[in-house]
């Protein structure tokens, strides 16, 4: 389970990087208000996901409270999904 949590954190980190890169390089196909809202959703999603993924990775790395680490990664997945979806 330790490795599963670490793999999930890595997958979510890659998705966050791809979402931010997509927004920065591709730009939003909307007016300025829509672009600003997209940037805000991505920023909030990235911040919230990282706040949950960092302790989850630390818990898995030290092999402590793996059920909590898995729960944190699952919750962070919702924020990652929101960040990636709003970068499209």
C-alpha positions in Angstrom: 0.0 0.0 0.0 3.0 2.3 0.6 4.0 2.1 -3.0 0.4 2.6 -4.2 0.2 5.9 -2.3 3.5 7.1 -3.7 2.4 6.2 -7.3 -0.9 8.0 -6.8 0.9 11.1 -5.6 3.2 10.9 -8.6 0.3 10.6 -11.0 -1.5 13.4 -9.5 1.6 15.6 -9.5 2.1 14.9 -13.3 -1.6 15.7 -13.9 -1.2 19.0 -12.1 1.9 19.9 -14.1 0.2 19.0 -17.3 -2.9 21.1 -16.4 -0.9 24.2 -15.5 1.3 23.8 -18.7 -1.9 23.4 -20.8 -3.3 26.6 -19.3 -0.1 28.6 -19.7 0.8 27.4 -23.2 -2.6 26.9 -24.7 -4.5 29.6 -23.0 -8.2 29.5 -22.3 -10.7 29.9 -25.2 -12.8 32.5 -23.4 -12.9 36.2 -22.7 -10.7 37.8 -20.0 -13.2 37.1 -17.2 -13.3 33.4 -18.1 -9.5 33.2 -18.3 -9.2 34.8 -14.9 -11.7 32.4 -13.5 -9.8 29.5 -15.0 -6.5 30.7 -13.6 -8.2 31.1 -10.2 -9.6 27.5 -10.2 -6.3 26.1 -11.2 -4.4 28.0 -8.6 -6.8 27.0 -5.8 -6.8 23.4 -7.0 -3.0 23.2 -7.2 -2.6 24.7 -3.7 -5.2 22.5 -2.1 -3.9 19.4 -3.8 -0.3 20.0 -2.8 -1.4 20.7 0.8 -2.9 17.2 0.9 -0.4 15.4 -1.3 2.7 16.4 0.7 1.7 14.9 4.0 0.3 11.8 2.2 3.7 11.3 0.6 5.5 11.8 3.9 3.3 9.4 5.7 3.8 6.8 2.9 7.5 7.4 2.8 7.9 6.7 6.5 5.4 3.8 6.4 3.1 5.4 9.0 -0.7 5.6 9.0 -1.1 4.3 5.5 -4.9 4.5 5.7 -4.7 8.2 6.3 -2.2 8.7 3.5 -4.6 6.9 1.1 -7.5 9.0 2.3 -5.5 12.2 1.8 -4.5 11.2 -1.8 -8.2 10.4 -2.5 -9.3 13.8 -1.4 -6.5 15.5 -3.3 -7.7 13.7 -6.4 -10.9 15.8 -6.4 -8.8 19.0 -6.4 -6.5 17.7 -9.1 -9.6 16.8 -11.2 -10.9 20.4 -10.7 -7.6 21.9 -11.6 -7.2 19.8 -14.8 -10.8 20.3 -15.8 -10.6 24.1 -15.5 -7.4 24.3 -17.5 -9.3 22.9 -20.6 
